């Protein structure tokens, strides 16, 4: 008796250009979340300023003990 095989083909299997886009997205996400000096995962802190309606995001590397990126985001 033959078992029914599950459908395992994904959209990226049918369209090879998707793999390139996914790998570019994955590379971008890795760059945003990991230290450019040592490759460790960054830790993020967020400070909310209620008066100016902004959030300050600070990305720090625990291994290098440095702040790599500080961004201010507007809530309006």
Buried (B, 14 or more C-beta within 10 A) or exposed (E): EEEEEEEEEEEEEEEEEEEEEEEEEEEEEEEEEBBEEEEEEBEEEEEEEEEEEBBBEBBBBEEBEEEBEEEEEEEE
